[in-house]
Amino acid sequence: MTSEALRKILVAGAAVAALSFTAACKPKAADEAASSEAAVAASAATDASVAAASAAEAASSAASDASAAMSAAPANK
């Protein structure tokens, strides 16, 4: 679960980087609509990255809680 969340964060970060690079490399006379669409897409990718980071944090917390519960539980004999 954690590697899946990290993979999502990595993909979202790569999308943001690609969109930023594309927007920066366009000539100054670029269409404003395309620039606006790129900004919206970058914002959506950033939101996805934040959501993935939040999910990864929640998964880590759940794993920590499960580990604590396992160590606190009496051993079955």
PDB file of N, CA, C and O in Angstrom:
ATOM      1  N   MET A   1       0.823  -1.186   0.000  1.00  0.00           N
ATOM      2  CA  MET A   1       0.000   0.000   0.000  1.00  0.00           C
ATOM      3  C   MET A   1       0.866   1.248   0.000  1.00  0.00           C
ATOM      4  O   MET A   1       0.562   2.211  -0.704  1.00  0.00           O
ATOM      5  N   THR A   2       1.933   1.246   0.774  1.00  0.00           N
ATOM      6  CA  THR A   2       2.792   2.419   0.834  1.00  0.00           C
ATOM      7  C   THR A   2       3.515   2.643  -0.487  1.00  0.00           C
ATOM      8  O   THR A   2       3.637   3.782  -0.938  1.00  0.00           O
ATOM      9  N   SER A   3       3.993   1.577  -1.112  1.00  0.00           N
ATOM     10  CA  SER A   3       4.690   1.755  -2.390  1.00  0.00           C
ATOM     11  C   SER A   3       3.725   2.255  -3.460  1.00  0.00           C
ATOM     12  O   SER A   3       4.121   3.012  -4.348  1.00  0.00           O
ATOM     13  N   GLU A   4       2.460   1.837  -3.381  1.00  0.00           N
ATOM     14  CA  GLU A   4       1.463   2.330  -4.341  1.00  0.00           C
ATOM     15  C   GLU A   4       1.228   3.825  -4.143  1.00  0.00           C
ATOM     16  O   GLU A   4       1.125   4.570  -5.117  1.00  0.00           O
ATOM     17  N   ALA A   5       1.144   4.260  -2.905  1.00  0.00           N
ATOM     18  CA  ALA A   5       0.940   5.688  -2.627  1.00  0.00           C
ATOM     19  C   ALA A   5       2.161   6.495  -3.069  1.00  0.00           C
ATOM     20  O   ALA A   5       2.019   7.578  -3.637  1.00  0.00           O
ATOM     21  N   LEU A   6       3.343   5.977  -2.813  1.00  0.00           N
ATOM     22  CA  LEU A   6       4.558   6.668  -3.238  1.00  0.00           C
ATOM     23  C   LEU A   6       4.636   6.743  -4.759  1.00  0.00           C
ATOM     24  O   LEU A   6       5.092   7.744  -5.313  1.00  0.00           O
ATOM     25  N   ARG A   7       4.189   5.680  -5.435  1.00  0.00           N
ATOM     26  CA  ARG A   7       4.177   5.678  -6.890  1.00  0.00           C
ATOM     27  C   ARG A   7       3.230   6.765  -7.406  1.00  0.00           C
ATOM     28  O   ARG A   7       3.551   7.460  -8.371  1.00  0.00           O
ATOM     29  N   LYS A   8       2.063   6.913  -6.766  1.00  0.00           N
ATOM     30  CA  LYS A   8       1.117   7.947  -7.177  1.00  0.00           C
ATOM     31  C   LYS A   8       1.710   9.339  -6.976  1.00  0.00           C
ATOM     32  O   LYS A   8       1.537  10.221  -7.817  1.00  0.00           O
ATOM     33  N   ILE A   9       2.407   9.530  -5.860  1.00  0.00           N
ATOM     34  CA  ILE A   9       3.055  10.817  -5.604  1.00  0.00           C
ATOM     35  C   ILE A   9       4.099  11.102  -6.676  1.00  0.00           C
ATOM     36  O   ILE A   9       4.187  12.221  -7.182  1.00  0.00           O
ATOM     37  N   LEU A  10       4.884  10.097  -7.020  1.00  0.00           N
ATOM     38  CA  LEU A  10       5.922  10.256  -8.038  1.00  0.00           C
ATOM     39  C   LEU A  10       5.316  10.603  -9.391  1.00  0.00           C
ATOM     40  O   LEU A  10       5.818  11.486 -10.087  1.00  0.00           O
ATOM     41  N   VAL A  11       4.241   9.916  -9.770  1.00  0.00           N
ATOM     42  CA  VAL A  11       3.591  10.183 -11.055  1.00  0.00           C
ATOM     43  C   VAL A  11       3.000  11.586 -11.075  1.00  0.00           C
ATOM     44  O   VAL A  11       3.128  12.300 -12.070  1.00  0.00           O
ATOM     45  N   ALA A  12       2.353  11.987  -9.981  1.00  0.00           N
ATOM     46  CA  ALA A  12       1.774  13.336  -9.919  1.00  0.00           C
ATOM     47  C   ALA A  12       2.873  14.396 -10.001  1.00  0.00           C
ATOM     48  O   ALA A  12       2.711  15.409 -10.681  1.00  0.00           O
ATOM     49  N   GLY A  13       3.978  14.166  -9.316  1.00  0.00           N
ATOM     50  CA  GLY A  13       5.098  15.103  -9.374  1.00  0.00           C
ATOM     51  C   GLY A  13       5.688  15.197 -10.769  1.00  0.00           C
ATOM     52  O   GLY A  13       6.048  16.283 -11.222  1.00  0.00           O
ATOM     53  N   ALA A  14       5.788  14.063 -11.452  1.00  0.00           N
ATOM     54  CA  ALA A  14       6.295  14.071 -12.823  1.00  0.00           C
ATOM     55  C   ALA A  14       5.343  14.819 -13.750  1.00  0.00           C
ATOM     56  O   ALA A  14       5.781  15.517 -14.666  1.00  0.00           O
ATOM     57  N   ALA A  15       4.042  14.673 -13.511  1.00  0.00           N
ATOM     58  CA  ALA A  15       3.059  15.391 -14.332  1.00  0.00           C
ATOM     59  C   ALA A  15       3.176  16.895 -14.126  1.00  0.00           C
ATOM     60  O   ALA A  15       3.118  17.665 -15.084  1.00  0.00           O
ATOM     61  N   VAL A  16       3.341  17.307 -12.884  1.00  0.00           N
ATOM     62  CA  VAL A  16       3.508  18.736 -12.591  1.00  0.00           C
ATOM     63  C   VAL A  16       4.775  19.262 -13.256  1.00  0.00           C
ATOM     64  O   VAL A  16       4.765  20.339 -13.852  1.00  0.00           O
ATOM     65  N   ALA A  17       5.853  18.512 -13.156  1.00  0.00           N
ATOM     66  CA  ALA A  17       7.114  18.936 -13.766  1.00  0.00           C
ATOM     67  C   ALA A  17       6.990  19.034 -15.287  1.00  0.00           C
ATOM     68  O   ALA A  17       7.480  19.988 -15.891  1.00  0.00           O
ATOM     69  N   ALA A  18       6.341  18.056 -15.900  1.00  0.00           N
ATOM     70  CA  ALA A  18       6.178  18.077 -17.353  1.00  0.00           C
ATOM     71  C   ALA A  18       5.326  19.259 -17.797  1.00  0.00           C
ATOM     72  O   ALA A  18       5.645  19.927 -18.780  1.00  0.00           O
ATOM     73  N   LEU A  19       4.250  19.512 -17.073  1.00  0.00           N
ATOM     74  CA  LEU A  19       3.395  20.646 -17.428  1.00  0.00           C
ATOM     75  C   LEU A  19       4.122  21.969 -17.217  1.00  0.00           C
ATOM     76  O   LEU A  19       3.987  22.888 -18.026  1.00  0.00           O
ATOM     77  N   SER A  20       4.872  22.069 -16.160  1.00  0.00           N
ATOM     78  CA  SER A  20       5.626  23.293 -15.908  1.00  0.00           C
ATOM     79  C   SER A  20       6.669  23.523 -16.993  1.00  0.00           C
ATOM     80  O   SER A  20       6.840  24.646 -17.470  1.00  0.00           O
ATOM     81  N   PHE A  21       7.357  22.471 -17.378  1.00  0.00           N
ATOM     82  CA  PHE A  21       8.371  22.571 -18.420  1.00  0.00           C
ATOM     83  C   PHE A  21       7.738  22.970 -19.744  1.00  0.00           C
ATOM     84  O   PHE A  21       8.260  23.827 -20.458  1.00  0.00           O
ATOM     85  N   THR A  22       6.611  22.344 -20.069  1.00  0.00           N
ATOM     86  CA  THR A  22       5.921  22.651 -21.322  1.00  0.00           C
ATOM     87  C   THR A  22       5.451  24.098 -21.341  1.00  0.00           C
ATOM     88  O   THR A  22       5.591  24.790 -22.350  1.00  0.00           O
ATOM     89  N   ALA A  23       4.898  24.548 -20.234  1.00  0.00           N
ATOM     90  CA  ALA A  23       4.419  25.927 -20.168  1.00  0.00           C
ATOM     91  C   ALA A  23       5.583  26.919 -20.263  1.00  0.00           C
ATOM     92  O   ALA A  23       5.436  27.984 -20.863  1.00  0.00           O
ATOM     93  N   ALA A  24       6.717  26.584 -19.687  1.00  0.00           N
ATOM     94  CA  ALA A  24       7.869  27.482 -19.696  1.00  0.00           C
ATOM     95  C   ALA A  24       8.539  27.541 -21.069  1.00  0.00           C
ATOM     96  O   ALA A  24       9.140  28.556 -21.420  1.00  0.00           O
ATOM     97  N   CYS A  25       8.444  26.481 -21.834  1.00  0.00           N
ATOM     98  CA  CYS A  25       9.123  26.424 -23.132  1.00  0.00           C
ATOM     99  C   CYS A  25       8.309  27.001 -24.281  1.00  0.00           C
ATOM    100  O   CYS A  25       8.833  27.147 -25.386  1.00  0.00           O
ATOM    101  N   LYS A  26       7.052  27.329 -24.053  1.00  0.00           N
ATOM    102  CA  LYS A  26       6.230  27.880 -25.133  1.00  0.00           C
ATOM    103  C   LYS A  26       6.691  29.291 -25.456  1.00  0.00           C
ATOM    104  O   LYS A  26       7.150  30.013 -24.571  1.00  0.00           O
ATOM    105  N   PRO A  27       6.572  29.693 -26.728  1.00  0.00           N
ATOM    106  CA  PRO A  27       6.924  31.065 -27.079  1.00  0.00           C
ATOM    107  C   PRO A  27       5.979  32.060 -26.400  1.00  0.00           C
ATOM    108  O   PRO A  27       4.874  31.701 -25.990  1.00  0.00           O
ATOM    109  N   LYS A  28       6.421  33.297 -26.289  1.00  0.00           N
ATOM    110  CA  LYS A  28       5.632  34.304 -25.590  1.00  0.00           C
ATOM    111  C   LYS A  28       4.287  34.555 -26.242  1.00  0.00           C
ATOM    112  O   LYS A  28       3.354  34.991 -25.568  1.00  0.00           O
ATOM    113  N   ALA A  29       4.159  34.292 -27.539  1.00  0.00           N
ATOM    114  CA  ALA A  29       2.907  34.517 -28.253  1.00  0.00           C
ATOM    115  C   ALA A  29       1.979  33.303 -28.163  1.00  0.00           C
ATOM    116  O   ALA A  29       1.063  33.158 -28.973  1.00  0.00           O
ATOM    117  N   ALA A  30       2.213  32.444 -27.193  1.00  0.00           N
ATOM    118  CA  ALA A  30       1.407  31.224 -27.056  1.00  0.00           C
ATOM    119  C   ALA A  30      -0.033  31.578 -26.744  1.00  0.00           C
ATOM    120  O   ALA A  30      -0.332  32.628 -26.175  1.00  0.00           O
ATOM    121  N   ASP A  31      -0.893  30.693 -27.123  1.00  0.00           N
ATOM    122  CA  ASP A  31      -2.326  30.880 -26.910  1.00  0.00           C
ATOM    123  C   ASP A  31      -2.626  30.919 -25.414  1.00  0.00           C
ATOM    124  O   ASP A  31      -2.175  30.047 -24.671  1.00  0.00           O
ATOM    125  N   GLU A  32      -3.379  31.915 -24.968  1.00  0.00           N
ATOM    126  CA  GLU A  32      -3.700  32.048 -23.541  1.00  0.00           C
ATOM    127  C   GLU A  32      -4.578  30.907 -23.052  1.00  0.00           C
ATOM    128  O   GLU A  32      -4.484  30.510 -21.890  1.00  0.00           O
ATOM    129  N   ALA A  33      -5.425  30.380 -23.915  1.00  0.00           N
ATOM    130  CA  ALA A  33      -6.285  29.262 -23.526  1.00  0.00           C
ATOM    131  C   ALA A  33      -5.438  28.033 -23.179  1.00  0.00           C
ATOM    132  O   ALA A  33      -5.711  27.341 -22.198  1.00  0.00           O
ATOM    133  N   ALA A  34      -4.421  27.772 -23.982  1.00  0.00           N
ATOM    134  CA  ALA A  34      -3.541  26.634 -23.712  1.00  0.00           C
ATOM    135  C   ALA A  34      -2.779  26.848 -22.419  1.00  0.00           C
ATOM    136  O   ALA A  34      -2.580  25.913 -21.644  1.00  0.00           O
ATOM    137  N   SER A  35      -2.357  28.073 -22.190  1.00  0.00           N
ATOM    138  CA  SER A  35      -1.651  28.387 -20.953  1.00  0.00           C
ATOM    139  C   SER A  35      -2.564  28.195 -19.749  1.00  0.00           C
ATOM    140  O   SER A  35      -2.150  27.669 -18.716  1.00  0.00           O
ATOM    141  N   SER A  36      -3.800  28.626 -19.896  1.00  0.00           N
ATOM    142  CA  SER A  36      -4.773  28.470 -18.810  1.00  0.00           C
ATOM    143  C   SER A  36      -5.060  26.989 -18.548  1.00  0.00           C
ATOM    144  O   SER A  36      -5.155  26.564 -17.397  1.00  0.00           O
ATOM    145  N   GLU A  37      -5.197  26.207 -19.626  1.00  0.00           N
ATOM    146  CA  GLU A  37      -5.431  24.769 -19.477  1.00  0.00           C
ATOM    147  C   GLU A  37      -4.249  24.098 -18.784  1.00  0.00           C
ATOM    148  O   GLU A  37      -4.438  23.210 -17.952  1.00  0.00           O
ATOM    149  N   ALA A  38      -3.050  24.513 -19.118  1.00  0.00           N
ATOM    150  CA  ALA A  38      -1.860  23.939 -18.479  1.00  0.00           C
ATOM    151  C   ALA A  38      -1.836  24.284 -16.998  1.00  0.00           C
ATOM    152  O   ALA A  38      -1.459  23.453 -16.172  1.00  0.00           O
ATOM    153  N   ALA A  39      -2.234  25.497 -16.658  1.00  0.00           N
ATOM    154  CA  ALA A  39      -2.271  25.890 -15.247  1.00  0.00           C
ATOM    155  C   ALA A  39      -3.304  25.078 -14.482  1.00  0.00           C
ATOM    156  O   ALA A  39      -3.062  24.664 -13.348  1.00  0.00           O
ATOM    157  N   VAL A  40      -4.459  24.850 -15.106  1.00  0.00           N
ATOM    158  CA  VAL A  40      -5.505  24.043 -14.464  1.00  0.00           C
ATOM    159  C   VAL A  40      -5.022  22.606 -14.283  1.00  0.00           C
ATOM    160  O   VAL A  40      -5.240  22.000 -13.233  1.00  0.00           O
ATOM    161  N   ALA A  41      -4.368  22.064 -15.306  1.00  0.00           N
ATOM    162  CA  ALA A  41      -3.861  20.698 -15.216  1.00  0.00           C
ATOM    163  C   ALA A  41      -2.769  20.593 -14.152  1.00  0.00           C
ATOM    164  O   ALA A  41      -2.715  19.614 -13.409  1.00  0.00           O
ATOM    165  N   ALA A  42      -1.910  21.589 -14.080  1.00  0.00           N
ATOM    166  CA  ALA A  42      -0.858  21.578 -13.054  1.00  0.00           C
ATOM    167  C   ALA A  42      -1.472  21.651 -11.669  1.00  0.00           C
ATOM    168  O   ALA A  42      -1.004  20.988 -10.743  1.00  0.00           O
ATOM    169  N   SER A  43      -2.517  22.454 -11.521  1.00  0.00           N
ATOM    170  CA  SER A  43      -3.200  22.558 -10.238  1.00  0.00           C
ATOM    171  C   SER A  43      -3.840  21.224  -9.852  1.00  0.00           C
ATOM    172  O   SER A  43      -3.775  20.806  -8.696  1.00  0.00           O
ATOM    173  N   ALA A  44      -4.459  20.560 -10.835  1.00  0.00           N
ATOM    174  CA  ALA A  44      -5.081  19.264 -10.574  1.00  0.00           C
ATOM    175  C   ALA A  44      -4.023  18.223 -10.195  1.00  0.00           C
ATOM    176  O   ALA A  44      -4.245  17.404  -9.304  1.00  0.00           O
ATOM    177  N   ALA A  45      -2.880  18.260 -10.872  1.00  0.00           N
ATOM    178  CA  ALA A  45      -1.802  17.320 -10.554  1.00  0.00           C
ATOM    179  C   ALA A  45      -1.251  17.587  -9.158  1.00  0.00           C
ATOM    180  O   ALA A  45      -0.917  16.657  -8.424  1.00  0.00           O
ATOM    181  N   THR A  46      -1.158  18.863  -8.799  1.00  0.00           N
ATOM    182  CA  THR A  46      -0.690  19.210  -7.452  1.00  0.00           C
ATOM    183  C   THR A  46      -1.680  18.714  -6.408  1.00  0.00           C
ATOM    184  O   THR A  46      -1.280  18.175  -5.376  1.00  0.00           O
ATOM    185  N   ASP A  47      -2.978  18.895  -6.676  1.00  0.00           N
ATOM    186  CA  ASP A  47      -3.998  18.403  -5.751  1.00  0.00           C
ATOM    187  C   ASP A  47      -3.919  16.889  -5.605  1.00  0.00           C
ATOM    188  O   ASP A  47      -4.065  16.356  -4.505  1.00  0.00           O
ATOM    189  N   ALA A  48      -3.688  16.199  -6.719  1.00  0.00           N
ATOM    190  CA  ALA A  48      -3.552  14.741  -6.672  1.00  0.00           C
ATOM    191  C   ALA A  48      -2.327  14.338  -5.873  1.00  0.00           C
ATOM    192  O   ALA A  48      -2.355  13.353  -5.135  1.00  0.00           O
ATOM    193  N   SER A  49      -1.260  15.094  -6.021  1.00  0.00           N
ATOM    194  CA  SER A  49      -0.045  14.816  -5.258  1.00  0.00           C
ATOM    195  C   SER A  49      -0.275  14.990  -3.766  1.00  0.00           C
ATOM    196  O   SER A  49       0.188  14.182  -2.961  1.00  0.00           O
ATOM    197  N   VAL A  50      -0.992  16.044  -3.399  1.00  0.00           N
ATOM    198  CA  VAL A  50      -1.307  16.292  -1.989  1.00  0.00           C
ATOM    199  C   VAL A  50      -2.184  15.167  -1.451  1.00  0.00           C
ATOM    200  O   VAL A  50      -1.967  14.683  -0.340  1.00  0.00           O
ATOM    201  N   ALA A  51      -3.174  14.753  -2.239  1.00  0.00           N
ATOM    202  CA  ALA A  51      -4.062  13.668  -1.807  1.00  0.00           C
ATOM    203  C   ALA A  51      -3.283  12.369  -1.637  1.00  0.00           C
ATOM    204  O   ALA A  51      -3.515  11.619  -0.688  1.00  0.00           O
ATOM    205  N   ALA A  52      -2.360  12.105  -2.556  1.00  0.00           N
ATOM    206  CA  ALA A  52      -1.553  10.888  -2.459  1.00  0.00           C
ATOM    207  C   ALA A  52      -0.643  10.936  -1.239  1.00  0.00           C
ATOM    208  O   ALA A  52      -0.447   9.924  -0.567  1.00  0.00           O
ATOM    209  N   ALA A  53      -0.091  12.101  -0.955  1.00  0.00           N
ATOM    210  CA  ALA A  53       0.759  12.237   0.227  1.00  0.00           C
ATOM    211  C   ALA A  53      -0.057  12.033   1.490  1.00  0.00           C
ATOM    212  O   ALA A  53       0.412  11.413   2.444  1.00  0.00           O
ATOM    213  N   SER A  54      -1.269  12.548   1.497  1.00  0.00           N
ATOM    214  CA  SER A  54      -2.160  12.365   2.645  1.00  0.00           C
ATOM    215  C   SER A  54      -2.508  10.889   2.826  1.00  0.00           C
ATOM    216  O   SER A  54      -2.538  10.381   3.947  1.00  0.00           O
ATOM    217  N   ALA A  55      -2.771  10.207   1.710  1.00  0.00           N
ATOM    218  CA  ALA A  55      -3.075   8.777   1.774  1.00  0.00           C
ATOM    219  C   ALA A  55      -1.871   7.985   2.280  1.00  0.00           C
ATOM    220  O   ALA A  55      -2.020   7.041   3.056  1.00  0.00           O
ATOM    221  N   ALA A  56      -0.688   8.372   1.838  1.00  0.00           N
ATOM    222  CA  ALA A  56       0.522   7.688   2.295  1.00  0.00           C
ATOM    223  C   ALA A  56       0.730   7.910   3.793  1.00  0.00           C
ATOM    224  O   ALA A  56       1.132   6.993   4.509  1.00  0.00           O
ATOM    225  N   GLU A  57       0.459   9.114   4.259  1.00  0.00           N
ATOM    226  CA  GLU A  57       0.589   9.413   5.684  1.00  0.00           C
ATOM    227  C   GLU A  57      -0.426   8.611   6.490  1.00  0.00           C
ATOM    228  O   GLU A  57      -0.098   8.090   7.556  1.00  0.00           O
ATOM    229  N   ALA A  58      -1.660   8.508   5.988  1.00  0.00           N
ATOM    230  CA  ALA A  58      -2.693   7.735   6.672  1.00  0.00           C
ATOM    231  C   ALA A  58      -2.320   6.255   6.713  1.00  0.00           C
ATOM    232  O   ALA A  58      -2.523   5.586   7.726  1.00  0.00           O
ATOM    233  N   ALA A  59      -1.775   5.750   5.609  1.00  0.00           N
ATOM    234  CA  ALA A  59      -1.362   4.350   5.566  1.00  0.00           C
ATOM    235  C   ALA A  59      -0.227   4.091   6.540  1.00  0.00           C
ATOM    236  O   ALA A  59      -0.205   3.063   7.217  1.00  0.00           O
ATOM    237  N   SER A  60       0.705   5.013   6.609  1.00  0.00           N
ATOM    238  CA  SER A  60       1.821   4.869   7.546  1.00  0.00           C
ATOM    239  C   SER A  60       1.325   4.889   8.994  1.00  0.00           C
ATOM    240  O   SER A  60       1.790   4.115   9.831  1.00  0.00           O
ATOM    241  N   SER A  61       0.383   5.777   9.272  1.00  0.00           N
ATOM    242  CA  SER A  61      -0.186   5.862  10.611  1.00  0.00           C
ATOM    243  C   SER A  61      -0.934   4.579  10.962  1.00  0.00           C
ATOM    244  O   SER A  61      -0.825   4.077  12.081  1.00  0.00           O
ATOM    245  N   ALA A  62      -1.696   4.051   9.998  1.00  0.00           N
ATOM    246  CA  ALA A  62      -2.432   2.815  10.233  1.00  0.00           C
ATOM    247  C   ALA A  62      -1.476   1.650  10.480  1.00  0.00           C
ATOM    248  O   ALA A  62      -1.731   0.805  11.337  1.00  0.00           O
ATOM    249  N   ALA A  63      -0.391   1.609   9.736  1.00  0.00           N
ATOM    250  CA  ALA A  63       0.598   0.550   9.924  1.00  0.00           C
ATOM    251  C   ALA A  63       1.248   0.662  11.299  1.00  0.00           C
ATOM    252  O   ALA A  63       1.490  -0.343  11.968  1.00  0.00           O
ATOM    253  N   SER A  64       1.524   1.887  11.707  1.00  0.00           N
ATOM    254  CA  SER A  64       2.108   2.107  13.030  1.00  0.00           C
ATOM    255  C   SER A  64       1.138   1.685  14.131  1.00  0.00           C
ATOM    256  O   SER A  64       1.536   1.054  15.110  1.00  0.00           O
ATOM    257  N   ASP A  65      -0.145   2.042  13.962  1.00  0.00           N
ATOM    258  CA  ASP A  65      -1.159   1.646  14.942  1.00  0.00           C
ATOM    259  C   ASP A  65      -1.305   0.132  15.010  1.00  0.00           C
ATOM    260  O   ASP A  65      -1.441  -0.439  16.092  1.00  0.00           O
ATOM    261  N   ALA A  66      -1.277  -0.517  13.841  1.00  0.00           N
ATOM    262  CA  ALA A  66      -1.392  -1.972  13.800  1.00  0.00           C
ATOM    263  C   ALA A  66      -0.192  -2.622  14.473  1.00  0.00           C
ATOM    264  O   ALA A  66      -0.333  -3.623  15.177  1.00  0.00           O
ATOM    265  N   SER A  67       0.976  -2.059  14.259  1.00  0.00           N
ATOM    266  CA  SER A  67       2.185  -2.595  14.880  1.00  0.00           C
ATOM    267  C   SER A  67       2.111  -2.454  16.397  1.00  0.00           C
ATOM    268  O   SER A  67       2.482  -3.368  17.134  1.00  0.00           O
ATOM    269  N   ALA A  68       1.628  -1.301  16.854  1.00  0.00           N
ATOM    270  CA  ALA A  68       1.490  -1.090  18.294  1.00  0.00           C
ATOM    271  C   ALA A  68       0.453  -2.044  18.887  1.00  0.00           C
ATOM    272  O   ALA A  68       0.640  -2.558  19.990  1.00  0.00           O
ATOM    273  N   ALA A  69      -0.626  -2.278  18.166  1.00  0.00           N
ATOM    274  CA  ALA A  69      -1.654  -3.186  18.647  1.00  0.00           C
ATOM    275  C   ALA A  69      -1.126  -4.624  18.721  1.00  0.00           C
ATOM    276  O   ALA A  69      -1.440  -5.368  19.650  1.00  0.00           O
ATOM    277  N   MET A  70      -0.317  -4.998  17.723  1.00  0.00           N
ATOM    278  CA  MET A  70       0.253  -6.349  17.716  1.00  0.00           C
ATOM    279  C   MET A  70       1.211  -6.542  18.891  1.00  0.00           C
ATOM    280  O   MET A  70       1.232  -7.606  19.508  1.00  0.00           O
ATOM    281  N   SER A  71       1.992  -5.527  19.195  1.00  0.00           N
ATOM    282  CA  SER A  71       2.936  -5.687  20.292  1.00  0.00           C
ATOM    283  C   SER A  71       2.242  -5.629  21.650  1.00  0.00           C
ATOM    284  O   SER A  71       2.760  -6.164  22.629  1.00  0.00           O
ATOM    285  N   ALA A  72       1.079  -4.987  21.721  1.00  0.00           N
ATOM    286  CA  ALA A  72       0.351  -4.899  22.983  1.00  0.00           C
ATOM    287  C   ALA A  72      -0.526  -6.120  23.218  1.00  0.00           C
ATOM    288  O   ALA A  72      -0.895  -6.396  24.360  1.00  0.00           O
ATOM    289  N   ALA A  73      -0.868  -6.852  22.173  1.00  0.00           N
ATOM    290  CA  ALA A  73      -1.760  -8.008  22.298  1.00  0.00           C
ATOM    291  C   ALA A  73      -1.008  -9.161  22.965  1.00  0.00           C
ATOM    292  O   ALA A  73       0.181  -9.367  22.719  1.00  0.00           O
ATOM    293  N   PRO A  74      -1.719  -9.909  23.812  1.00  0.00           N
ATOM    294  CA  PRO A  74      -1.057 -11.079  24.422  1.00  0.00           C
ATOM    295  C   PRO A  74      -0.810 -12.151  23.370  1.00  0.00           C
ATOM    296  O   PRO A  74      -1.583 -12.299  22.424  1.00  0.00           O
ATOM    297  N   ALA A  75       0.256 -12.882  23.545  1.00  0.00           N
ATOM    298  CA  ALA A  75       0.601 -13.934  22.595  1.00  0.00           C
ATOM    299  C   ALA A  75      -0.340 -15.110  22.769  1.00  0.00           C
ATOM    300  O   ALA A  75      -0.672 -15.490  23.892  1.00  0.00           O
ATOM    301  N   ASN A  76      -0.765 -15.682  21.663  1.00  0.00           N
ATOM    302  CA  ASN A  76      -1.605 -16.881  21.706  1.00  0.00           C
ATOM    303  C   ASN A  76      -0.720 -18.091  21.970  1.00  0.00           C
ATOM    304  O   ASN A  76       0.271 -18.322  21.277  1.00  0.00           O
ATOM    305  N   LYS A  77      -1.097 -18.851  22.977  1.00  0.00           N
ATOM    306  CA  LYS A  77      -0.279 -20.038  23.306  1.00  0.00           C
ATOM    307  C   LYS A  77      -1.111 -21.263  23.250  1.00  0.00           C
ATOM    308  O   LYS A  77      -0.611 -22.361  23.494  1.00  0.00           O
TER     309      LYS A  77
END
